[in-house]
Amino acid sequence: MYNAIMPTIFVIGPFRIIINTKDHRPAHVHCVGPGIYVIIEIVTQEVIRNKGVAPKDIKRLQMFIEENKDVLLNEWRHYHEEE
């Protein structure tokens, strides 16, 4: 069975920004809230998947990810044992 650890890196409003430790490239984060879910690529802020997140919230999350790109990429590398 698929057994990943999904640590919360940041909390922004109702969203937990998490990294799945058993995930694939490109480096991305999962933004999870009550009944809503979006996956956003860290480097480009491209939306990979969206389940119920409003456009204004996506924009806010993309801006936050851009502002914290270095931290998020370092966390991604740490959890995926990349240099």
Secondary structure, 3 states (H helix, E strand, C coil): CCCCCCCEEEEECCEEEECCCCCCCCCEEEEEECCEEEEEECCCCCEEEEECCCHHHHHHHHHHHHHCHHHHHHHHHHHCCCC
